[in-house]
Amino acid sequence: MRLNKYISETGACSRREADKWIEAGRVTCNGAIALLGTRVGDADEVRVDGELIGQKKKAVYIALNKPMGVTCTTEPDIEGNIVDFIHHPERIFPIGRLDQGLRGIDPADEQRRHRQRNPPLGEQPREGIRGDGGSAITDLALKMMADGVKIMGEITKPCRVSRTGDRTFRMILTQGLNRQIRRMCSALGYKAQRLKRVRIINIDLGALGTGEWRELSDSEVRGLLSRTGPSAATQAGLSSPSGRPA
């Protein structure tokens, strides 16, 4: 593989930063100053500033119960970015990407390569809704959402919807259009006031408190990656407090 990718996959830095190190002459390959575009394998000896690297770290995957107000970005200049909020010792990247105004489970990983190779988990269903006035949501509205609602010029895919209260419901989606649940409710005359994702694929929110995070188990990681390959169908479950007419 290319040298910059080799360095980045050890967790030392990003590919762009690795290119800067190579251009500055800080990287050697088998004792010789490396050049941009150099290709290396596991048998090659790569050093940065004389320090041997190449032992790839085990990827770190965590689940965060994201509070509202935290932004799923790695940009350090953005206040409330998820990296500063979690303050993990490894370099992490959000792969669930809940909107700033949403809360609930949000996966993150320590390796950018997973996010580059596989469909973004932000395309998984979002959660729950809470209205701000008016009558309770009707059974007909829930059925219409389950069958498909026209938003953004297309009909949403059928989904599973079940009532959990007069103004709350649980929804499981298999697509992730932009602000999908909010738009579906709006199309039926309801306003989604509060949304919360409680599950994504095989990762449950469980007992995580708001703002808390935990590392995924090996079995959870295997299940997650087995469902997010290019040919795999992605599915996530979300629970929704529901909407009332606006």
ROSE-4610 file (N, C-alpha, C; in Angstrom, 1 decimal, always signed):
// ROSE-4610
residu = [M/M/M/R/R/R/L/L/L/N/N/N/K/K/K/Y/Y/Y/I/I/I/S/S/S/E/E/E/T/T/T/G/G/G/A/A/A/C/C/C/S/S/S/R/R/R/R/R/R/E/E/E/A/A/A/D/D/D/K/K/K/W/W/W/I/I/I/E/E/E/A/A/A/G/G/G/R/R/R/V/V/V/T/T/T/C/C/C/N/N/N/G/G/G/A/A/A/I/I/I/A/A/A/L/L/L/L/L/L/G/G/G/T/T/T/R/R/R/V/V/V/G/G/G/D/D/D/A/A/A/D/D/D/E/E/E/V/V/V/R/R/R/V/V/V/D/D/D/G/G/G/E/E/E/L/L/L/I/I/I/G/G/G/Q/Q/Q/K/K/K/K/K/K/K/K/K/A/A/A/V/V/V/Y/Y/Y/I/I/I/A/A/A/L/L/L/N/N/N/K/K/K/P/P/P/M/M/M/G/G/G/V/V/V/T/T/T/C/C/C/T/T/T/T/T/T/E/E/E/P/P/P/D/D/D/I/I/I/E/E/E/G/G/G/N/N/N/I/I/I/V/V/V/D/D/D/F/F/F/I/I/I/H/H/H/H/H/H/P/P/P/E/E/E/R/R/R/I/I/I/F/F/F/P/P/P/I/I/I/G/G/G/R/R/R/L/L/L/D/D/D/Q/Q/Q/G/G/G/L/L/L/R/R/R/G/G/G/I/I/I/D/D/D/P/P/P/A/A/A/D/D/D/E/E/E/Q/Q/Q/R/R/R/R/R/R/H/H/H/R/R/R/Q/Q/Q/R/R/R/N/N/N/P/P/P/P/P/P/L/L/L/G/G/G/E/E/E/Q/Q/Q/P/P/P/R/R/R/E/E/E/G/G/G/I/I/I/R/R/R/G/G/G/D/D/D/G/G/G/G/G/G/S/S/S/A/A/A/I/I/I/T/T/T/D/D/D/L/L/L/A/A/A/L/L/L/K/K/K/M/M/M/M/M/M/A/A/A/D/D/D/G/G/G/V/V/V/K/K/K/I/I/I/M/M/M/G/G/G/E/E/E/I/I/I/T/T/T/K/K/K/P/P/P/C/C/C/R/R/R/V/V/V/S/S/S/R/R/R/T/T/T/G/G/G/D/D/D/R/R/R/T/T/T/F/F/F/R/R/R/M/M/M/I/I/I/L/L/L/T/T/T/Q/Q/Q/G/G/G/L/L/L/N/N/N/R/R/R/Q/Q/Q/I/I/I/R/R/R/R/R/R/M/M/M/C/C/C/S/S/S/A/A/A/L/L/L/G/G/G/Y/Y/Y/K/K/K/A/A/A/Q/Q/Q/R/R/R/L/L/L/K/K/K/R/R/R/V/V/V/R/R/R/I/I/I/I/I/I/N/N/N/I/I/I/D/D/D/L/L/L/G/G/G/A/A/A/L/L/L/G/G/G/T/T/T/G/G/G/E/E/E/W/W/W/R/R/R/E/E/E/L/L/L/S/S/S/D/D/D/S/S/S/E/E/E/V/V/V/R/R/R/G/G/G/L/L/L/L/L/L/S/S/S/R/R/R/T/T/T/G/G/G/P/P/P/S/S/S/A/A/A/A/A/A/T/T/T/Q/Q/Q/A/A/A/G/G/G/L/L/L/S/S/S/S/S/S/P/P/P/S/S/S/G/G/G/R/R/R/P/P/P/A/A/A]
num = [1/1/1/2/2/2/3/3/3/4/4/4/5/5/5/6/6/6/7/7/7/8/8/8/9/9/9/10/10/10/11/11/11/12/12/12/13/13/13/14/14/14/15/15/15/16/16/16/17/17/17/18/18/18/19/19/19/20/20/20/21/21/21/22/22/22/23/23/23/24/24/24/25/25/25/26/26/26/27/27/27/28/28/28/29/29/29/30/30/30/31/31/31/32/32/32/33/33/33/34/34/34/35/35/35/36/36/36/37/37/37/38/38/38/39/39/39/40/40/40/41/41/41/42/42/42/43/43/43/44/44/44/45/45/45/46/46/46/47/47/47/48/48/48/49/49/49/50/50/50/51/51/51/52/52/52/53/53/53/54/54/54/55/55/55/56/56/56/57/57/57/58/58/58/59/59/59/60/60/60/61/61/61/62/62/62/63/63/63/64/64/64/65/65/65/66/66/66/67/67/67/68/68/68/69/69/69/70/70/70/71/71/71/72/72/72/73/73/73/74/74/74/75/75/75/76/76/76/77/77/77/78/78/78/79/79/79/80/80/80/81/81/81/82/82/82/83/83/83/84/84/84/85/85/85/86/86/86/87/87/87/88/88/88/89/89/89/90/90/90/91/91/91/92/92/92/93/93/93/94/94/94/95/95/95/96/96/96/97/97/97/98/98/98/99/99/99/100/100/100/101/101/101/102/102/102/103/103/103/104/104/104/105/105/105/106/106/106/107/107/107/108/108/108/109/109/109/110/110/110/111/111/111/112/112/112/113/113/113/114/114/114/115/115/115/116/116/116/117/117/117/118/118/118/119/119/119/120/120/120/121/121/121/122/122/122/123/123/123/124/124/124/125/125/125/126/126/126/127/127/127/128/128/128/129/129/129/130/130/130/131/131/131/132/132/132/133/133/133/134/134/134/135/135/135/136/136/136/137/137/137/138/138/138/139/139/139/140/140/140/141/141/141/142/142/142/143/143/143/144/144/144/145/145/145/146/146/146/147/147/147/148/148/148/149/149/149/150/150/150/151/151/151/152/152/152/153/153/153/154/154/154/155/155/155/156/156/156/157/157/157/158/158/158/159/159/159/160/160/160/161/161/161/162/162/162/163/163/163/164/164/164/165/165/165/166/166/166/167/167/167/168/168/168/169/169/169/170/170/170/171/171/171/172/172/172/173/173/173/174/174/174/175/175/175/176/176/176/177/177/177/178/178/178/179/179/179/180/180/180/181/181/181/182/182/182/183/183/183/184/184/184/185/185/185/186/186/186/187/187/187/188/188/188/189/189/189/190/190/190/191/191/191/192/192/192/193/193/193/194/194/194/195/195/195/196/196/196/197/197/197/198/198/198/199/199/199/200/200/200/201/201/201/202/202/202/203/203/203/204/204/204/205/205/205/206/206/206/207/207/207/208/208/208/209/209/209/210/210/210/211/211/211/212/212/212/213/213/213/214/214/214/215/215/215/216/216/216/217/217/217/218/218/218/219/219/219/220/220/220/221/221/221/222/222/222/223/223/223/224/224/224/225/225/225/226/226/226/227/227/227/228/228/228/229/229/229/230/230/230/231/231/231/232/232/232/233/233/233/234/234/234/235/235/235/236/236/236/237/237/237/238/238/238/239/239/239/240/240/240/241/241/241/242/242/242/243/243/243/244/244/244/245/245/245/246/246/246]
x = [+0.8/+0.0/+0.9/+0.3/+1.0/+1.5/+2.6/+3.2/+2.4/+1.7/+0.9/-0.3/-0.8/-1.9/-1.4/-0.2/+0.4/+0.6/+1.1/+1.3/+0.0/-1.0/-2.3/-3.0/-2.8/-3.5/-2.9/-1.7/-1.1/-1.7/-2.5/-3.1/-2.2/-1.0/-0.1/-0.6/-1.3/-1.8/-2.7/-3.2/-4.0/-3.1/-3.6/-2.8/-2.2/-3.0/-2.5/-1.3/-1.4/-0.3/+0.9/+0.6/+1.7/+2.5/+1.8/+2.4/+3.4/+2.9/+3.8/+5.0/+4.9/+6.0/+7.0/+6.5/+7.3/+8.1/+7.3/+7.9/+9.0/+8.9/+9.8/+11.1/+11.0/+12.2/+12.2/+11.1/+11.0/+10.8/+10.5/+10.1/+11.2/+11.5/+12.5/+11.8/+12.2/+11.7/+12.9/+13.1/+14.3/+15.6/+15.6/+16.8/+17.1/+16.2/+16.4/+15.3/+15.6/+14.6/+13.5/+12.2/+11.1/+10.6/+10.0/+9.4/+7.9/+7.3/+5.8/+5.5/+4.5/+4.2/+4.9/+5.8/+6.5/+5.5/+5.6/+4.7/+5.5/+4.8/+5.4/+4.5/+5.1/+4.3/+4.7/+4.1/+4.3/+5.7/+6.5/+7.9/+8.8/+8.3/+9.2/+9.3/+10.5/+10.7/+10.5/+9.5/+9.1/+9.4/+10.1/+10.4/+10.0/+9.5/+9.2/+10.1/+10.9/+11.9/+12.7/+13.0/+13.8/+13.1/+11.8/+11.0/+10.3/+10.5/+9.8/+8.3/+7.6/+6.1/+5.7/+4.5/+4.0/+3.2/+3.2/+2.4/+1.0/+0.1/-1.2/-2.0/-2.6/-3.4/-4.8/-5.3/-6.6/-7.6/-8.5/-9.4/-10.3/-10.6/-11.4/-12.8/-13.8/-15.2/-15.9/-16.6/-17.3/-18.7/-19.6/-21.0/-21.2/-21.7/-21.9/-23.4/-23.9/-25.3/-25.2/-25.2/-24.9/-26.1/-25.7/-26.7/-26.9/-28.0/-28.2/-27.2/-26.8/-25.8/-24.4/-24.1/-22.8/-22.9/-21.9/-21.8/-20.9/-21.4/-20.6/-19.6/-18.6/-17.5/-16.2/-15.1/-13.8/-13.1/-13.8/-13.2/-12.9/-11.7/-11.4/-11.9/-12.1/-12.6/-14.1/-14.8/-16.3/-16.5/-17.1/-17.4/-18.4/-18.1/-19.0/-18.8/-17.6/-17.4/-17.3/-17.6/-17.7/-16.4/-15.3/-14.0/-13.6/-13.8/-13.5/-14.4/-15.7/-16.7/-16.3/-15.9/-15.6/-14.2/-13.3/-11.9/-11.3/-11.4/-10.9/-9.3/-8.5/-7.1/-6.7/-7.5/-7.2/-7.9/-7.4/-8.1/-9.3/-10.5/-11.8/-12.5/-13.4/-14.2/-15.6/-16.6/-18.0/-18.4/-19.2/-19.7/-21.2/-21.8/-23.3/-23.8/-23.1/-23.4/-24.8/-25.3/-26.5/-26.5/-27.6/-27.6/-27.4/-27.0/-26.7/-28.0/-29.2/-30.4/-30.9/-30.3/-30.8/-29.9/-30.5/-29.8/-29.9/-29.1/-29.2/-27.9/-28.0/-26.8/-26.1/-24.8/-24.0/-22.7/-22.4/-21.2/-20.0/-18.8/-17.6/-16.5/-15.6/-14.5/-13.2/-12.1/-10.7/-10.0/-10.6/-10.0/-10.8/-10.3/-11.0/-11.3/-10.5/-10.7/-12.1/-12.6/-14.0/-15.0/-14.9/-15.9/-15.7/-14.5/-14.3/-14.8/-14.6/-14.9/-16.4/-17.1/-18.5/-19.5/-20.8/-21.8/-21.9/-22.1/-22.1/-23.3/-23.0/-24.1/-25.1/-24.8/-25.7/-26.9/-26.8/-28.0/-28.9/-28.6/-29.5/-30.6/-31.7/-32.9/-32.7/-33.3/-33.3/-34.5/-34.4/-35.5/-36.4/-37.1/-38.3/-38.8/-40.0/-40.7/-41.6/-41.7/-42.6/-43.2/-44.6/-45.3/-45.3/-45.7/-45.8/-47.1/-48.2/-49.5/-50.5/-51.8/-52.7/-53.1/-53.8/-54.4/-53.3/-53.6/-52.7/-52.5/-51.4/-51.2/-52.2/-52.7/-53.8/-53.2/-54.0/-53.6/-53.4/-54.2/-54.1/-52.7/-52.3/-51.0/-49.9/-50.0/-48.9/-48.9/-50.1/-50.1/-49.6/-49.9/-49.4/-47.8/-47.3/-45.8/-45.2/-45.9/-45.4/-45.4/-46.4/-46.6/-45.7/-45.4/-44.6/-45.2/-44.4/-44.9/-44.1/-44.7/-44.0/-43.3/-42.0/-41.1/-40.0/-39.6/-38.4/-38.6/-39.8/-40.1/-40.1/-40.0/-40.1/-40.9/-41.3/-42.0/-41.0/-41.1/-40.2/-40.5/-39.5/-39.7/-40.5/-41.3/-42.1/-41.2/-41.8/-41.0/-41.9/-41.3/-42.1/-42.4/-43.7/-44.1/-45.1/-44.8/-45.7/-45.9/-47.1/-47.5/-46.9/-46.4/-46.0/-46.7/-47.5/-48.3/-49.2/-50.0/-50.9/-50.1/-48.9/-48.1/-46.7/-46.5/-45.2/-45.3/-44.2/-44.2/-42.8/-42.6/-41.3/-41.3/-40.2/-40.0/-38.7/-38.8/-37.6/-37.5/-36.5/-36.3/-35.2/-35.2/-34.1/-33.6/-33.8/-33.2/-32.9/-32.1/-31.8/-31.8/-32.9/-33.0/-32.8/-32.4/-32.1/-33.3/-33.2/-34.3/-35.5/-35.4/-36.5/-37.7/-37.5/-38.7/-39.3/-38.6/-39.1/-40.0/-39.5/-40.2/-41.4/-41.3/-42.5/-43.6/-43.3/-44.3/-44.9/-44.0/-44.5/-45.5/-45.2/-46.0/-47.4/-47.6/-48.9/-49.5/-48.8/-49.4/-48.9/-47.9/-47.3/-45.9/-45.5/-44.2/-43.4/-42.2/-41.3/-40.6/-40.9/-40.3/-39.0/-39.0/-37.9/-37.6/-36.4/-36.0/-34.9/-34.9/-33.9/-33.6/-32.4/-32.1/-31.6/-32.3/-31.9/-31.2/-31.2/-30.5/-30.0/-28.9/-28.4/-27.8/-28.4/-28.0/-28.1/-26.9/-27.0/-26.5/-26.3/-25.8/-26.9/-27.2/-28.3/-27.8/-28.6/-28.3/-28.2/-29.0/-28.9/-29.0/-28.1/-28.2/-27.3/-26.7/-25.8/-26.6/-26.1/-26.7/-26.3/-27.0/-26.8/-25.3/-24.6/-23.2/-22.2/-22.7/-21.8/-21.4/-20.3/-19.9/-19.2/-19.2/-18.6/-17.9/-16.9/-16.3/-17.2/-17.3/-18.1/-17.4/-18.1/-17.5/-17.1/-16.3/-15.8/-17.0/-18.0/-19.1/-20.0/-20.1/-20.8/-20.1/-18.8/-18.0/-18.2/-18.1/-18.3/-19.6/-20.6/-22.0/-22.2/-21.6/-21.7/-21.0/-19.8/-19.1/-19.7/-20.3/-20.9/-22.1/-22.7/-23.9/-23.6/-22.4/-22.1/-21.2/-21.0/-20.2/-21.0/-20.3/-20.9/-22.1/-22.2/-23.3/-24.3/-24.1/-25.0/-26.2/-27.3/-28.5/-28.3/-28.5/-28.3/-29.7/-29.8/-31.0/-30.7/-31.5/-31.3/-32.6/-32.8/-34.0/-33.9/-35.0/-35.0/-36.3/-36.3/-37.6/-37.9/-39.2/-39.6/-40.6/-40.4/-41.6/-42.3/-43.5/-44.2/-44.6/-45.2/-45.6/-47.0/-47.3/-48.7/-48.8/-50.1/-50.2/-49.6/-48.9/-48.3/-49.3]
y = [-1.2/+0.0/+1.2/+2.4/+3.6/+4.0/+4.6/+4.9/+5.7/+6.7/+7.6/+6.9/+5.9/+5.1/+4.2/+3.6/+2.7/+3.4/+4.6/+5.4/+5.8/+6.2/+6.6/+5.4/+4.2/+3.1/+2.6/+3.1/+2.7/+3.6/+4.6/+5.6/+6.8/+6.9/+8.0/+9.3/+9.4/+10.6/+10.4/+11.4/+11.3/+11.1/+10.7/+10.6/+11.9/+13.0/+14.3/+14.7/+14.5/+14.8/+13.9/+12.6/+11.7/+12.2/+12.8/+13.3/+14.5/+15.3/+16.4/+15.9/+14.8/+14.2/+13.7/+13.0/+12.5/+13.6/+14.6/+15.8/+16.4/+16.4/+17.0/+16.1/+14.9/+14.0/+13.3/+13.3/+12.7/+11.2/+10.7/+9.3/+8.5/+7.4/+6.5/+5.1/+4.5/+3.1/+2.3/+1.3/+0.4/+1.2/+2.2/+3.0/+4.1/+4.2/+5.3/+6.3/+7.6/+8.6/+8.3/+8.3/+7.9/+9.1/+8.7/+9.7/+9.6/+10.6/+10.6/+9.5/+8.7/+7.6/+6.3/+6.3/+5.0/+4.0/+2.8/+1.7/+0.7/+0.3/-0.6/-1.7/-2.7/-3.9/-4.1/-5.2/-5.5/-5.8/-6.3/-6.7/-5.5/-4.3/-3.1/-2.5/-1.8/-1.1/+0.4/+0.9/+2.3/+3.0/+4.1/+4.9/+6.4/+7.0/+8.5/+9.1/+10.0/+10.6/+9.6/+8.5/+7.4/+6.4/+6.7/+5.7/+4.8/+3.5/+2.4/+2.5/+2.4/+2.3/+1.1/+0.8/-0.3/-1.3/-1.3/-2.2/-1.6/-2.1/-1.5/-1.7/-0.7/-0.7/-1.4/-2.0/-2.6/-1.4/-1.4/-0.3/-0.1/+1.1/+1.4/+1.8/+1.2/+1.6/+1.9/+3.0/+3.4/+3.8/+3.7/+4.2/+5.3/+6.4/+7.6/+7.9/+8.2/+8.7/+10.2/+10.7/+12.1/+13.0/+14.0/+15.0/+16.0/+16.7/+17.8/+18.9/+19.6/+20.6/+20.2/+18.9/+18.4/+18.2/+18.6/+18.5/+17.4/+16.5/+15.4/+15.8/+16.4/+16.9/+16.7/+16.6/+16.5/+17.9/+18.9/+20.2/+20.8/+21.1/+21.6/+23.0/+23.8/+25.2/+25.3/+24.2/+24.2/+23.9/+24.9/+24.7/+23.6/+22.7/+21.6/+20.4/+20.3/+19.2/+17.9/+16.8/+15.5/+15.0/+15.4/+14.9/+15.5/+16.8/+17.5/+17.0/+16.7/+16.3/+14.9/+14.0/+12.6/+12.6/+13.4/+13.5/+12.1/+11.3/+9.9/+10.0/+9.1/+9.2/+8.9/+8.1/+7.8/+8.9/+8.9/+9.8/+9.1/+9.7/+9.1/+9.9/+9.2/+9.9/+9.4/+10.4/+10.0/+9.2/+8.1/+7.4/+7.3/+7.8/+7.8/+9.2/+10.2/+11.6/+12.0/+12.0/+12.5/+14.1/+14.7/+16.1/+16.8/+18.0/+18.7/+18.7/+18.8/+18.9/+17.6/+16.5/+15.1/+14.6/+13.6/+13.0/+11.4/+10.7/+9.3/+8.6/+7.4/+6.6/+7.1/+7.2/+7.7/+6.9/+6.0/+5.3/+6.2/+5.9/+6.5/+5.5/+5.7/+4.7/+5.5/+4.7/+5.4/+5.3/+4.6/+4.5/+5.1/+6.1/+6.7/+5.7/+4.7/+3.8/+3.2/+2.9/+2.3/+3.2/+4.5/+5.5/+5.7/+5.5/+5.7/+4.5/+3.3/+2.1/+1.7/+2.1/+1.6/+2.7/+2.3/+3.4/+4.1/+5.4/+6.1/+5.7/+5.5/+5.1/+6.2/+7.5/+8.5/+8.3/+7.3/+7.0/+6.1/+5.7/+4.8/+5.7/+5.0/+5.7/+6.6/+7.7/+8.6/+8.3/+8.9/+8.6/+9.7/+9.5/+9.9/+11.3/+11.5/+12.8/+13.1/+14.4/+14.9/+16.1/+16.2/+17.3/+18.5/+19.6/+20.8/+21.4/+20.7/+21.2/+20.5/+20.6/+20.0/+18.6/+17.9/+16.6/+15.5/+14.4/+13.2/+12.7/+12.0/+11.5/+10.4/+10.3/+9.3/+8.0/+6.9/+5.6/+5.7/+6.5/+6.7/+7.3/+8.3/+9.0/+8.0/+7.1/+6.1/+5.1/+4.7/+3.8/+4.4/+5.7/+6.4/+6.5/+6.7/+6.8/+5.4/+4.4/+3.0/+2.6/+3.1/+2.7/+3.5/+4.8/+5.6/+7.0/+8.0/+9.4/+10.1/+11.0/+11.8/+12.9/+12.9/+14.1/+14.3/+15.5/+15.8/+15.1/+15.1/+14.6/+13.0/+12.3/+10.8/+10.2/+9.0/+8.3/+7.5/+7.7/+7.0/+5.5/+4.7/+3.3/+2.9/+1.8/+1.3/+1.0/+1.3/+1.1/+0.6/+0.2/-0.3/+0.8/+1.0/+2.0/+1.4/+1.7/+1.2/+2.3/+2.4/+3.4/+3.0/+4.0/+3.8/+4.8/+5.7/+6.6/+7.4/+8.3/+9.2/+10.0/+10.5/+11.3/+10.8/+9.5/+8.9/+7.7/+7.3/+6.1/+5.6/+4.4/+3.8/+3.5/+3.8/+3.6/+2.9/+2.0/+1.3/+1.6/+2.3/+2.7/+1.8/+1.8/+1.2/+2.1/+3.4/+4.4/+5.7/+6.6/+7.7/+9.0/+9.4/+10.7/+11.8/+13.0/+14.1/+14.5/+14.6/+14.9/+14.1/+12.9/+12.1/+12.0/+11.7/+11.6/+13.0/+14.0/+15.4/+15.7/+15.4/+15.7/+14.8/+13.5/+12.7/+13.2/+13.6/+14.1/+15.4/+16.3/+17.6/+17.4/+16.4/+16.1/+15.7/+15.2/+14.8/+15.8/+16.9/+18.0/+17.9/+17.2/+17.1/+17.7/+18.1/+18.6/+17.7/+17.3/+16.5/+17.4/+17.3/+18.2/+17.6/+16.3/+15.7/+14.3/+14.1/+12.8/+12.2/+10.9/+10.1/+8.8/+8.5/+7.2/+6.3/+5.1/+4.2/+2.9/+2.7/+1.6/+1.9/+1.4/+1.5/+0.1/-0.6/-1.9/-2.8/-3.3/-4.2/-3.5/-2.1/-1.4/-0.7/-1.1/-0.5/+0.6/+1.6/+2.6/+2.0/+1.1/+0.4/+1.4/+1.2/+2.0/+3.2/+3.5/+4.7/+6.0/+6.7/+8.0/+9.1/+10.2/+11.2/+11.7/+11.8/+12.2/+11.1/+9.9/+8.8/+8.0/+7.3/+6.5/+5.2/+4.2/+3.0/+2.4/+1.5/+0.8/-0.4/-0.6/-1.8/-3.1/-4.1/-5.4/-6.0/-7.0/-7.6/-8.1/-8.7/-9.3/-8.1/-7.0/-5.9/-5.3/-5.2/-4.7/-5.7/-7.0/-7.9/-7.8/-7.6/-7.5/-6.2/-5.1/-3.8/-3.8/-4.4/-4.4/-5.4/-6.4/-7.4/-6.8/-5.8/-5.2/-3.9/-3.4/-2.1/-2.2/-3.5/-3.6/-3.1/-2.9/-2.3/-3.0/-4.4/-5.1/-5.5/-5.0/-5.4/-4.4/-4.9/-4.0/-3.5/-2.1/-1.5/-1.3/-1.5/-1.3/-0.9/+0.1/+0.5/+0.8/+0.6/+0.9/+2.1/+2.8/+4.0/+4.1/+4.8/+4.9/+6.4/+6.7/+8.1/+8.4/+9.5/+10.1/+10.7/+11.0/+11.3/+12.7/+13.0/+14.4/+14.7/+15.9/+16.4/+17.4/+17.7/+18.7/+20.0/+20.7/+22.0/+23.1]
z = [+0.0/+0.0/+0.0/-0.3/-0.3/+1.1/+1.2/+2.5/+3.4/+2.8/+3.6/+4.2/+3.5/+4.0/+5.1/+4.9/+5.9/+7.2/+7.1/+8.3/+9.0/+8.3/+8.9/+9.5/+9.0/+9.5/+10.8/+11.1/+12.4/+13.5/+13.1/+14.1/+14.4/+13.7/+14.0/+13.6/+12.4/+11.9/+10.7/+10.1/+8.9/+7.7/+6.5/+5.3/+4.9/+5.0/+4.7/+5.5/+6.8/+7.7/+7.4/+7.0/+6.7/+5.5/+4.5/+3.3/+3.7/+4.7/+5.1/+5.8/+6.6/+7.2/+6.2/+5.1/+4.1/+3.4/+3.0/+2.3/+3.1/+4.4/+5.3/+5.6/+5.0/+5.2/+6.6/+7.3/+8.6/+8.6/+7.4/+7.3/+6.5/+7.0/+6.3/+6.1/+5.0/+4.7/+4.4/+5.3/+5.2/+5.2/+6.0/+6.2/+5.3/+4.2/+3.2/+3.4/+3.1/+3.1/+2.2/+2.7/+1.9/+1.0/-0.1/-1.1/-1.1/-1.5/-1.7/-2.8/-2.5/-3.4/-3.2/-2.2/-1.9/-1.5/-1.9/-1.6/-0.6/+0.4/+1.4/+1.8/+2.4/+2.9/+4.3/+4.9/+6.3/+6.6/+5.6/+5.9/+5.9/+5.4/+5.3/+6.7/+6.9/+8.2/+8.0/+8.6/+8.4/+9.8/+9.7/+10.9/+10.7/+11.7/+11.7/+12.8/+12.4/+13.3/+14.0/+13.3/+13.8/+14.7/+14.9/+15.8/+14.9/+15.1/+14.3/+14.5/+13.4/+13.5/+12.6/+12.6/+11.7/+12.4/+13.7/+14.4/+14.5/+13.7/+13.6/+14.8/+15.3/+16.5/+16.2/+17.2/+17.1/+17.1/+16.1/+16.0/+17.2/+17.6/+18.7/+18.3/+18.8/+18.4/+19.7/+19.8/+21.0/+20.6/+21.6/+21.5/+22.5/+22.0/+22.8/+22.8/+24.0/+24.2/+24.0/+22.8/+22.5/+23.0/+23.8/+24.1/+23.0/+23.1/+22.1/+22.3/+21.2/+21.3/+20.9/+20.9/+20.5/+19.0/+18.2/+16.8/+16.4/+15.5/+15.0/+13.9/+14.4/+13.5/+14.2/+13.4/+14.0/+13.9/+13.3/+13.2/+14.5/+14.9/+16.3/+16.5/+15.4/+15.5/+15.8/+15.7/+15.9/+17.4/+18.1/+19.5/+19.7/+20.7/+21.0/+20.0/+19.4/+18.5/+19.3/+18.6/+19.3/+19.8/+19.2/+19.6/+20.9/+21.1/+22.4/+23.4/+23.1/+24.1/+24.7/+23.8/+24.3/+24.9/+24.3/+24.9/+25.0/+23.9/+23.9/+23.7/+24.3/+24.1/+22.6/+21.9/+20.5/+19.6/+18.3/+17.3/+16.9/+17.1/+16.7/+15.7/+15.0/+13.9/+14.1/+14.0/+14.2/+12.9/+13.1/+12.0/+12.0/+13.1/+13.2/+12.7/+13.1/+12.7/+13.0/+14.2/+14.6/+14.5/+14.1/+14.0/+15.3/+15.3/+16.6/+17.5/+16.9/+17.7/+18.1/+17.7/+18.1/+19.2/+19.9/+21.0/+20.8/+21.5/+21.5/+21.1/+20.6/+20.4/+19.1/+19.2/+18.0/+18.0/+17.1/+17.1/+16.6/+17.0/+16.6/+16.5/+15.6/+15.5/+15.5/+15.8/+15.8/+14.5/+13.5/+12.2/+11.1/+10.4/+9.3/+8.2/+8.1/+6.9/+6.9/+8.1/+8.1/+7.6/+7.9/+7.4/+5.9/+5.4/+3.9/+3.1/+3.6/+2.9/+2.9/+3.9/+4.1/+4.2/+3.9/+3.9/+5.3/+5.3/+6.6/+7.4/+8.7/+9.6/+9.8/+9.4/+9.5/+8.6/+7.7/+6.8/+7.5/+8.8/+9.5/+10.1/+10.5/+11.0/+12.2/+12.2/+13.4/+14.3/+15.5/+16.4/+16.7/+17.6/+18.2/+18.2/+18.4/+18.2/+19.3/+19.6/+20.6/+20.1/+20.1/+19.6/+20.6/+20.1/+21.0/+21.1/+20.9/+21.0/+20.1/+20.3/+19.4/+19.9/+19.0/+19.3/+19.2/+19.8/+19.8/+18.3/+18.1/+16.7/+16.5/+15.3/+15.0/+14.5/+14.6/+14.0/+12.5/+11.8/+10.4/+10.0/+10.8/+10.5/+10.7/+11.7/+11.9/+10.8/+10.3/+9.2/+7.9/+7.7/+6.5/+6.6/+7.7/+7.8/+7.6/+8.1/+7.9/+6.4/+5.7/+4.3/+3.4/+3.8/+2.9/+2.8/+2.9/+2.8/+1.8/+1.0/+0.0/+0.6/+0.6/+1.1/+0.1/-0.1/-1.0/-2.4/-2.9/-4.2/-4.4/-3.2/-3.3/-2.2/-2.4/-1.4/-0.5/+0.8/+1.7/+1.7/+2.0/+2.0/+3.1/+3.0/+4.1/+5.3/+6.5/+7.7/+8.8/+9.9/+11.0/+12.0/+12.3/+13.3/+14.3/+15.6/+16.6/+17.6/+18.1/+19.1/+20.5/+21.2/+22.6/+23.5/+23.0/+23.8/+22.9/+23.5/+22.7/+21.7/+22.1/+21.3/+21.1/+21.3/+21.1/+20.2/+19.5/+18.8/+18.6/+18.2/+17.9/+16.4/+15.8/+14.3/+14.0/+13.0/+12.5/+11.0/+10.6/+9.2/+8.5/+7.2/+6.5/+5.5/+5.7/+4.8/+5.7/+5.2/+6.0/+5.3/+4.8/+4.1/+5.1/+4.6/+5.4/+6.2/+7.6/+8.5/+8.1/+7.9/+7.4/+8.3/+9.6/+10.5/+10.6/+10.8/+10.9/+9.6/+8.5/+7.2/+7.1/+7.5/+7.4/+8.3/+9.5/+10.4/+9.9/+9.3/+8.8/+7.6/+6.8/+5.7/+6.1/+7.3/+7.8/+8.8/+8.9/+9.8/+11.2/+11.5/+12.8/+12.9/+14.1/+14.3/+15.2/+14.7/+15.5/+16.4/+17.7/+18.7/+19.3/+19.6/+20.2/+19.5/+19.2/+18.5/+19.3/+19.4/+20.1/+19.5/+19.1/+18.5/+19.6/+19.7/+20.8/+20.3/+19.0/+18.5/+17.0/+16.7/+15.3/+15.0/+14.0/+13.7/+14.9/+15.4/+16.6/+17.8/+17.8/+18.9/+19.6/+20.9/+21.6/+22.6/+22.8/+23.8/+25.2/+25.5/+26.8/+28.0/+29.0/+30.2/+30.2/+29.0/+28.9/+29.2/+30.2/+30.5/+29.5/+29.4/+28.5/+28.7/+27.6/+27.6/+28.0/+28.3/+28.6/+27.3/+27.3/+26.2/+26.7/+25.9/+26.2/+25.0/+25.2/+24.0/+23.7/+22.4/+21.9/+22.2/+22.4/+22.6/+21.3/+21.3/+20.0/+19.2/+19.9/+19.1/+18.5/+19.2/+18.7/+17.5/+17.5/+16.4/+15.2/+15.4/+14.3/+13.7/+14.5/+14.0/+13.2/+13.8/+13.1/+11.7/+11.6/+10.4/+9.4/+9.9/+9.0/+8.3/+8.9/+8.3/+7.5/+7.5/+6.9/+5.7/+5.1/+3.9/+2.7/+1.6/+0.4/-0.1/+0.1/-0.4/+0.6/+1.9/+2.9/+3.0/+3.4/+3.6/+5.0/+5.1/+6.4/+7.0/+8.3/+9.1/+10.5/+11.0/+12.3/+12.9/+14.2/+14.9/+15.7/+15.8/+16.6/+17.3/+18.4/+19.1/+19.0/+19.0/+18.8/+19.8/+20.6/+21.1/+19.9/+19.8/+18.6/+18.4/+17.3/+17.0/+17.1/+17.4/+17.4/+16.3/+15.9/+14.8/+15.3/+14.4/+14.7/+14.6]
